[in-house]
Amino acid sequence: MKFAWKVTLAAVSILVISMGVGSYLLISLSFRSALEREIDIAMEEMQMLRISYEAVCDARGVTLENIAARSRGLQRTLTEDPYFADRQFRVSTQEGAQLYSTLTAGSDQELLNCIDSRSYGYVVRSDRPGQVLVHFAGPVALPDGILYMETVRDISSLFTDREIHFQVYRWILLIVVAAGSAVLFLLSYWLTMPIRTLGKVTTQLAQGDYSPRAEVSGGDEISELAANFNRMADAIEKTVQELEDAARRQEDFTASFVHELKTPLTSIIGYADMLRSRQMDGTARFKAANYIFSEGKRLENLSLSLMNLLVVNHSAADAKPVHMPLLCQRAGRISQPALEAKGLSLEVTAEEGVLTGDSALLQTLALNLLDNARKASEAGGTVSLTGTVTASGYRLQVSDQGRGIPAEELEKITEAFYMVDKSRSRAEGGAGLGLALCKQIAALHRGVLRFDSELGGGTTVTVELEGMEDA
Amino acid sequence: MIKILIVEDEKPIADLLDMSLTAAGYHCDWVDNGLDAADAVEETRYDLILLDVMLPGSDGFELMEYFAPLHIPVIFTTARDSLKDRIKGLKLGADDYIVKPFEIAELLARVETVLRRCHKTDSLLSLDDVTVDTQSRVVTKAGQTVPLTAKEYNLLLLFLQNKNIALFRETIYERVWENDYMGDSRTVDLHVQRLRKKLGWQERIAAVYKVGYRLEVKEP
């Protein structure tokens, strides 16, 4: 059952019970007091009648002794006097013999038996449906004894009124409950509206759509819940996004890796297949064998680069103070032959400075950057390696006067397997992993790579290193 | 002559395709990027395009969308062998999908099949007095129908598609039986012998020592 329905049902139940009980009590109470009042009136009437009767008897000198003899006269007086003629009453002796009666209802012997010379009694009774009477009985004092008088008062209207009240009240209750239910339902529906909207949003979230947010209005608990929910949704969306990004990067890496692996394999397998199953002339045979060799070399390169990358990713690097000028000079010496072979000159200038880090990895970083500079340069150019001490650590800079990197490619060049110029890079024996490796090494030394490049005007790679944290 | 356009950014692979297909009697042109491919297709009427997926600039799937309305048969040659990529390639209208690395026999067979399906080649293959109608799958020798089993027919087709090429037993097994070779060479030998006998090709189909068989045809 919906919450709004529950609230409505509960409230309506309380309304019905309280109104029903309240009205019943109210009507009963007012009925009871009306009944008491009627009885009081009946009693007063009876007293008046008794006193009047006693006065008549007194005036006529009627006693218990002579009442039988004088009953005819007494009766006439009573019948002729308009006061008595209008009233219904009965007078009887102590033994129950009736002396006078104008009662339409019968006498009540039981009631008479219950009273004595000093007490009154009454009974409320109904002789036929729709009629309720209050029947009074009391003693009439004569000089030498007592008689009994009975009076009757019709109080049916009291009961009819009560019935009518109940009936009216039932209608009122019905109308109030109907109207109240409608109002209460609308009210609770309106109050639970934010919960429902929140529910819809959570459903969407549960189904994997992380964009919708709950509406936050006002400062009640539900708004607070919505605000908290939104914060949670933000956190989830962010995490999911990160996971998806990581998964996509992983997928991209795998796809590129498979491609890089299969491309040389295709040539190797293809040419080998050709050699073994076909009669070929000398030139073709040499070409095929050469391709097998060069593509095999390429695979070797790929595996070496990958190994480096894996080592940087997974091994605990050795954090030791590294004398940077020495490292730069050594990197320069190693690169020198390859650079000279291409007709390039190398300039190494390094300031005195020490950085905490892994010297082998730092050297790989410098060598890779120098190698990239070599690949980008034409004969006659200059490649420079500069080391500078900075406030936070040490800065390595490698500049060339080569062909530069297009601005739109700059963002992607540190991705694994990314190559700006694939065919040229291939020709130089690259696998597209060098800068990815450099980035990893720099990150390990709390550093970043920055590229400043002008198309056709050369590239400067700056590595700001802070050094590893001391072990 | 059948003209084939090779769209491939790796020179070694492009050369491999070129050498294999030229030896099989096709004329090949090579381009290494999407733009040149589009230009080449506009200039020359090609019978088949071998299209790499990972190309610099635009990828092969994008190029395929460009080629599709031209109704030139296209075979993808790619290292991407996920089912998703295969389906994508075929849905775009490619006629076949060759996953790298591939064997030359497989390449030639697939090229031949696509060309035949697209009616680029004669449906009649013939050597000596033997004629194979690839549409009705009927083989005749000197006008007489030669009854061949399905496997023998496929074997004959494989030999005709790979003239002068030594076919290894495992290659034959994988192409004809379409199963991984489990080292049982007798099945292949038996079928080759029956084929030789039925066609009278004892000399034509030469056994290559320790390797397999070769259909020997003198180059014109």
Boltz contact constraints between the chains, C-beta under 6 A:
constraints:
  - contact:
      token1: [A, 258]
      token2: [B, 79]
      max_distance: 6.0
  - contact:
      token1: [A, 259]
      token2: [B, 54]
      max_distance: 6.0
  - contact:
      token1: [A, 259]
      token2: [B, 79]
      max_distance: 6.0
  - contact:
      token1: [A, 262]
      token2: [B, 79]
      max_distance: 6.0
  - contact:
      token1: [A, 262]
      token2: [B, 100]
      max_distance: 6.0
  - contact:
      token1: [A, 263]
      token2: [B, 10]
      max_distance: 6.0
  - contact:
      token1: [A, 265]
      token2: [B, 101]
      max_distance: 6.0
  - contact:
      token1: [A, 266]
      token2: [B, 13]
      max_distance: 6.0
  - contact:
      token1: [A, 266]
      token2: [B, 100]
      max_distance: 6.0
  - contact:
      token1: [A, 266]
      token2: [B, 101]
      max_distance: 6.0
  - contact:
      token1: [A, 267]
      token2: [B, 12]
      max_distance: 6.0
  - contact:
      token1: [A, 267]
      token2: [B, 13]
      max_distance: 6.0
  - contact:
      token1: [A, 267]
      token2: [B, 16]
      max_distance: 6.0
  - contact:
      token1: [A, 269]
      token2: [B, 101]
      max_distance: 6.0
  - contact:
      token1: [A, 270]
      token2: [B, 16]
      max_distance: 6.0
  - contact:
      token1: [A, 273]
      token2: [B, 103]
      max_distance: 6.0
  - contact:
      token1: [A, 273]
      token2: [B, 104]
      max_distance: 6.0
  - contact:
      token1: [A, 277]
      token2: [B, 165]
      max_distance: 6.0
  - contact:
      token1: [A, 277]
      token2: [B, 166]
      max_distance: 6.0
  - contact:
      token1: [A, 278]
      token2: [B, 165]
      max_distance: 6.0
  - contact:
      token1: [A, 291]
      token2: [B, 12]
      max_distance: 6.0
  - contact:
      token1: [A, 295]
      token2: [B, 12]
      max_distance: 6.0
  - contact:
      token1: [A, 422]
      token2: [B, 56]
      max_distance: 6.0
